[in-house]
Amino acid sequence: MSEETPITADRLRRMPLPQPDGDGDKETRGRVLVIAGSATVPGGALLAGIGALRAGAGKLQVATAASVAPHLALALPEALVAGLAETPDGGIAADSAESLADRASRCDTVLIGPGMMDEPAVAALTAELLTRLAPADLDGDPAGDGPRFVLDAAALTGLGRDPTPLHRHGGRVIITPHAGEMAALLGCDRKAVDADPLGAARQAAAWLRVVVALKGGCTRIVTPEGEAWAYRDGTIGLATSGSGDTLAGIVAGLLARGASPLQAAIWGVFLHGEAGNRLSRRIGPLGFLARELLAEIPAAMAALSPPAE
């Protein structure tokens, strides 16, 4: 099997993103539902939601814990914000799945995980949503036009114990673990992932039938068939609180615009890294904030767009 294909600006120019035509409106750029946040970490939903919009998604809905929903709605006036029942720990209750499934069925992409802290509740909610919204049968034969998914952070909990809900989606899911989360998914020690990140990513992608973006100093992107890409040009400044939430939102926004899961992951990782590089050149390699990455995305994306005819 071939090794990793480097992710570079030149390669991305040869795999351009879907572009809205001049007559299109926000509906043509897709709808994103971000299920994220908790009473203690509401900012994850904010960062992910803005990330989706900065990547060009047309419409945004955010579902979060009821106690923080009004505050998030004020901080994110571009979105419809829905408050959901909370667990005693301030997370989104698992029994919200039924109402969320109805909302998600009208969206192109669903992102679950940023800022969600009650892991058992998140695991149950994620599995239930994947089951209710499955567009494929158990043999992986696509059927229907259900939303595609980006799963991050706490939403990855439990997927390794029962991947059946993922299998029903036939490769329409992207997961974005770091090395520790990958180790938990595979039931191995983190040292094993650090020793062979490409092998770990390939194992998870084939087993779970998802596109994997294994985050790190070098981020590997792997398809269920084993095709592998690598991004090595990021900056140490990206290793900061909230950075993963911004990446997940960017990927979700690109998916909503019509990019394939592999294309959305590749472009999302590159744009996230390039945003960090732009900030590093302007203000220094360390100390920039995850929220500052977001304003850099449109210019980084435009720099790779084909010239206007």
ZATIVEX-425625 format. One record per residue (C-alpha): x, y, z; residue number from 1; residue in one letter. Coordinates in steps of 0.05 Angstrom, whole numbers, always signed. Last residue first. Layout:
BEGIN
- u, v, w, n, res
- X, Y, Z, NUM, a
...
***
This chain:
BEGIN
- u, v, w, n, res
- -256, +676, -311, 309, e
- -241, +684, -238, 308, a
- -176, +651, -216, 307, p
- -183, +584, -181, 306, p
- -187, +589, -106, 305, s
- -126, +573, -64, 304, l
- -114, +643, -38, 303, a
- -189, +649, -25, 302, a
- -186, +593, +26, 301, m
- -130, +626, +66, 300, a
- -167, +692, +62, 299, a
- -232, +661, +87, 298, p
- -197, +621, +143, 297, i
- -158, +677, +177, 296, e
- -216, +703, +218, 295, a
- -224, +634, +250, 294, l
- -153, +626, +275, 293, l
- -162, +683, +324, 292, e
- -213, +643, +363, 291, r
- -160, +590, +376, 290, a
- -116, +642, +409, 289, l
- -47, +666, +390, 288, f
- +6, +657, +443, 287, g
- +62, +622, +406, 286, l
- +91, +629, +336, 285, p
- +90, +704, +333, 284, g
- +43, +761, +316, 283, i
- +42, +767, +240, 282, r
- +82, +708, +215, 281, r
- +53, +662, +268, 280, s
- -17, +686, +254, 279, l
- -10, +668, +180, 278, r
- +20, +600, +198, 277, n
- -38, +585, +245, 276, g
- -89, +601, +191, 275, a
- -48, +557, +144, 274, e
- -55, +499, +192, 273, g
- -131, +506, +198, 272, h
- -136, +514, +123, 271, l
- -94, +451, +111, 270, f
- -133, +409, +161, 269, v
- -200, +432, +133, 268, g
- -178, +421, +60, 267, w
- -157, +349, +73, 266, i
- -217, +333, +117, 265, a
- -267, +364, +70, 264, a
- -236, +329, +10, 263, q
- -239, +261, +45, 262, l
- -311, +271, +68, 261, p
- -331, +296, -1, 260, s
- -342, +371, -8, 259, a
- -414, +394, -18, 258, g
- -417, +460, +19, 257, r
- -441, +423, +81, 256, a
- -377, +382, +82, 255, l
- -335, +446, +80, 254, l
- -373, +474, +140, 253, g
- -364, +410, +179, 252, a
- -289, +411, +166, 251, v
- -284, +483, +190, 250, i
- -324, +467, +253, 249, g
- -280, +408, +271, 248, a
- -217, +450, +261, 247, l
- -244, +506, +306, 246, t
- -260, +456, +361, 245, d
- -191, +425, +355, 244, g
- -159, +493, +367, 243, s
- -200, +505, +430, 242, g
- -142, +504, +478, 241, s
- -75, +510, +442, 240, t
- -30, +464, +401, 239, a
- -38, +507, +339, 238, l
- +20, +550, +363, 237, g
- +68, +493, +347, 236, i
- +59, +511, +274, 235, t
- +32, +470, +216, 234, g
- +69, +446, +154, 233, d
- +66, +371, +163, 232, r
- -1, +352, +132, 231, y
- -6, +279, +113, 230, a
- -51, +240, +66, 229, w
- -68, +165, +67, 228, a
- -111, +120, +24, 227, e
- -126, +60, +68, 226, g
- -194, +38, +39, 225, e
- -231, +67, +99, 224, p
- -198, +134, +84, 223, t
- -138, +163, +121, 222, v
- -118, +234, +140, 221, i
- -54, +242, +180, 220, r
- -37, +305, +219, 219, t
- +37, +316, +231, 218, c
- +48, +353, +296, 217, g
- -16, +318, +316, 216, g
- -87, +305, +296, 215, k
- -111, +239, +267, 214, l
- -161, +257, +214, 213, a
- -198, +192, +201, 212, v
- -248, +181, +146, 211, v
- -297, +128, +170, 210, v
- -309, +53, +162, 209, r
- -298, +40, +237, 208, l
- -250, -18, +226, 207, w
- -217, +8, +162, 206, a
- -209, +79, +188, 205, a
- -186, +56, +256, 204, a
- -132, +10, +230, 203, q
- -109, +61, +179, 202, r
- -103, +115, +232, 201, a
- -65, +69, +278, 200, a
- -17, +49, +223, 199, g
- -5, +121, +205, 198, l
- +6, +140, +277, 197, p
- +59, +85, +289, 196, d
- +100, +99, +351, 195, a
- +53, +153, +377, 194, d
- -6, +105, +371, 193, v
- +31, +50, +409, 192, a
- +53, +100, +462, 191, k
- -20, +119, +472, 190, r
- -33, +49, +498, 189, d
- -85, +7, +463, 188, c
- -161, -1, +463, 187, g
- -168, +23, +391, 186, l
- -216, +80, +407, 185, l
- -179, +97, +472, 184, a
- -113, +100, +435, 183, a
- -144, +145, +382, 182, m
- -170, +192, +437, 181, e
- -100, +198, +465, 180, g
- -69, +209, +396, 179, a
- -117, +265, +377, 178, h
- -183, +246, +346, 177, p
- -220, +279, +287, 176, t
- -273, +231, +260, 175, i
- -305, +240, +192, 174, i
- -369, +203, +174, 173, v
- -401, +188, +107, 172, r
- -360, +124, +98, 171, g
- -419, +77, +93, 170, g
- -465, +108, +145, 169, h
- -491, +42, +174, 168, r
- -420, +24, +194, 167, h
- -419, +82, +243, 166, l
- -479, +56, +283, 165, p
- -446, -13, +283, 164, t
- -381, +12, +313, 163, p
- -396, -15, +383, 162, d
- -342, -11, +436, 161, r
- -296, +32, +393, 160, g
- -349, +85, +384, 159, l
- -358, +91, +459, 158, g
- -326, +159, +467, 157, t
- -313, +192, +400, 156, l
- -368, +243, +414, 155, a
- -326, +268, +472, 154, a
- -274, +299, +425, 153, a
- -298, +303, +353, 152, d
- -348, +269, +306, 151, l
- -362, +301, +238, 150, v
- -425, +273, +206, 149, f
- -460, +270, +139, 148, r
- -534, +283, +136, 147, p
- -584, +235, +107, 146, g
- -596, +229, +33, 145, d
- -623, +159, +23, 144, g
- -594, +90, +14, 143, a
- -520, +76, +11, 142, p
- -503, +1, +14, 141, d
- -459, -9, +75, 140, g
- -480, -80, +88, 139, d
- -518, -59, +150, 138, l
- -562, -13, +110, 137, d
- -545, +59, +94, 136, a
- -574, +128, +108, 135, p
- -570, +123, +184, 134, a
- -605, +181, +218, 133, l
- -636, +144, +277, 132, r
- -575, +100, +287, 131, t
- -524, +155, +284, 130, l
- -567, +197, +330, 129, l
- -573, +141, +381, 128, e
- -498, +127, +380, 127, a
- -481, +200, +390, 126, t
- -531, +210, +447, 125, l
- -506, +149, +484, 124, a
- -433, +169, +478, 123, a
- -448, +241, +496, 122, v
- -486, +219, +559, 121, a
- -429, +174, +581, 120, p
- -378, +229, +566, 119, e
- -410, +287, +604, 118, d
- -361, +341, +580, 117, m
- -385, +365, +512, 116, m
- -341, +424, +490, 115, g
- -336, +402, +418, 114, p
- -371, +335, +406, 113, g
- -421, +328, +350, 112, i
- -420, +360, +281, 111, l
- -480, +347, +235, 110, v
- -477, +362, +161, 109, t
- -530, +371, +107, 108, d
- -587, +392, +153, 107, c
- -662, +376, +153, 106, r
- -652, +307, +184, 105, s
- -612, +340, +239, 104, a
- -672, +376, +268, 103, r
- -714, +312, +271, 102, d
- -656, +273, +299, 101, a
- -644, +327, +351, 100, l
- -715, +319, +378, 99, s
- -706, +244, +386, 98, e
- -634, +248, +411, 97, a
- -650, +295, +469, 96, s
- -656, +233, +513, 95, d
- -580, +232, +518, 94, a
- -580, +295, +561, 93, a
- -533, +351, +539, 92, i
- -481, +364, +592, 91, g
- -485, +404, +656, 90, g
- -462, +348, +703, 89, d
- -533, +335, +728, 88, p
- -552, +322, +655, 87, t
- -583, +378, +615, 86, e
- -644, +385, +572, 85, a
- -631, +422, +507, 84, l
- -627, +495, +487, 83, g
- -632, +512, +413, 82, a
- -590, +566, +379, 81, v
- -606, +591, +309, 80, l
- -541, +621, +285, 79, a
- -514, +687, +258, 78, e
- -524, +721, +325, 77, p
- -468, +680, +357, 76, l
- -450, +713, +423, 75, a
- -523, +730, +438, 74, l
- -546, +660, +421, 73, a
- -490, +630, +462, 72, l
- -514, +669, +523, 71, h
- -586, +645, +513, 70, p
- -562, +572, +503, 69, a
- -519, +568, +565, 68, v
- -568, +538, +614, 67, s
- -604, +497, +560, 66, a
- -542, +457, +541, 65, a
- -528, +462, +467, 64, t
- -557, +455, +398, 63, a
- -527, +502, +346, 62, v
- -558, +516, +278, 61, q
- -519, +546, +221, 60, l
- -537, +566, +150, 59, k
- -495, +578, +88, 58, g
- -430, +541, +102, 57, a
- -369, +579, +76, 56, g
- -310, +555, +118, 55, a
- -319, +617, +162, 54, r
- -390, +594, +176, 53, l
- -369, +525, +199, 52, a
- -312, +554, +241, 51, g
- -361, +602, +274, 50, i
- -402, +543, +298, 49, g
- -342, +504, +322, 48, a
- -314, +562, +362, 47, l
- -381, +578, +394, 46, l
- -398, +506, +410, 45, a
- -331, +496, +444, 44, g
- -341, +561, +482, 43, g
- -396, +531, +526, 42, p
- -347, +492, +568, 41, v
- -375, +487, +639, 40, t
- -449, +487, +624, 39, a
- -437, +445, +563, 38, s
- -420, +455, +490, 37, g
- -435, +419, +425, 36, a
- -486, +395, +375, 35, i
- -469, +436, +313, 34, v
- -521, +431, +258, 33, l
- -495, +454, +190, 32, v
- -538, +474, +130, 31, r
- -511, +478, +60, 30, g
- -480, +528, +12, 29, r
- -541, +526, -35, 28, t
- -587, +549, +21, 27, e
- -545, +612, +31, 26, k
- -564, +637, -39, 25, d
- -541, +616, -108, 24, g
- -547, +659, -171, 23, d
- -472, +675, -176, 22, g
- -453, +602, -171, 21, d
- -431, +569, -107, 20, p
- -362, +537, -109, 19, q
- -348, +464, -94, 18, p
- -276, +459, -68, 17, l
- -218, +452, -116, 16, p
- -178, +387, -122, 15, m
- -119, +411, -165, 14, r
- -112, +474, -124, 13, r
- -107, +429, -64, 12, l
- -47, +393, -92, 11, r
- -11, +459, -104, 10, d
- -25, +484, -34, 9, a
- +5, +421, -4, 8, t
- -19, +359, +32, 7, i
- +35, +306, +25, 6, p
- +10, +237, +1, 5, t
- +25, +185, +53, 4, e
- +51, +115, +38, 3, e
- +26, +69, -17, 2, s
- +0, +0, +0, 1, m
***
